[in-house]
Amino acid sequence: MAPRKIATVFGASGFIGRYVVERLADQGYIVRAAMRDTEAGAFLRPLGDVGQIVPLFAPLDNEAAVRRAIEGAAVVVNLVGILTERRRGDFDRVHHIGAGMVARIASGCGVRALVQISAIGADLASPSCYARSKAMGEAAVRAAFPAATILRPSVVFGTEDQFFNRFGAMAAIAPALPLIEGNTRFQPVYVGDVAAAVMAVLETPASAGQTYELGGPDIETFRALMQYCLNETGRHRALIPLPRWLARIQAAFLQYLPGKPLTPDQLLLLRRDNVVSPGALTLQSLGINPTPIRLIVPGYLRRYRQSGAKHPE
């Protein structure tokens, strides 16, 4: 009997995680779905056969639990990431220290392949704490597990995303939408393509030690993407550009609200284009044809359409 293939996925219950877990299960892996809240991750079990997907308590601040989740695994995927800090230093603890610990333990346990999900814009010189912590995490992973593959997606879209859904929800209730750094360019990538990239990396030995930047076929300004949301939801809302000084005041207030709709660190991120770098390895390098926004987004933005609104041609 062939030995069981075991994969450990950290951050399995998150947006990207559910897609990665399902793909791994489809390929016959026993999936250890590592997370902080196993009850919240119970929805993952039906994505595989009975007993194939096992939610495990393994937050990145518990080294013993992380080690138990990794021991015996052939492959490890680390998807854990946060967009805002609950406490000062959370970015460093999660993106840098946590990622480095996963890589160190994976190396010591003889894991065959490690995939680290980072982000386009990861840069040690960035003024953004988020971007710096992502870059520090990449360095820590490389130091502990040189053959790790790093994937840097742009903004990820899909049915459960917090990008198009957020603007769709805002358009449904607000008479106007604030526009911050409207000329910043984004290259949104479909969550299914990110999951496909993870699988392609695991099946491609030549990807070991490489870094891939994942973007879709559409490069649009922030203004154009917000206007697209308005068009798809049939909402007629003014886009009101906010000067940086006013955006800073708004972020200083909003960062203390539940869910932290906007933070000063996110303002710093918005000043820099979020697109694939020239010459970078990409989805196409892995044999994946990127999915356009228009094939996916309209299907879930329709929930925000005004009753009786006509769909744009």
Secondary structure, DSSP 8 states (H G I E B T S, - for coil): -----EEEEETTTSHHHHHHHHHHHHTT-EEEEEES-TTTTGGGGGGSSTTTEEEEE--TT-HHHHHHHHTT-SEEEE----SS-SSTTHHIIIIIIIHHHHHHHHHHTT-SEEEEE--TT--TT-S-HHHHHHHHHHHHHHHH-TT-EEEEESSEESTT-SSHHHHHHHHHH-SEEEESSTT-EE--EEHHHHHHHHHHHHT-GGGTT-EEEE--S--EEHHHHHHHHHHHHT---EEEE--HHHHHHHHHHHTTSTT-S--HHHHHHHTS-BS--TT-B-TGGGT-----GGGTHHHHHGGGS-TT-----
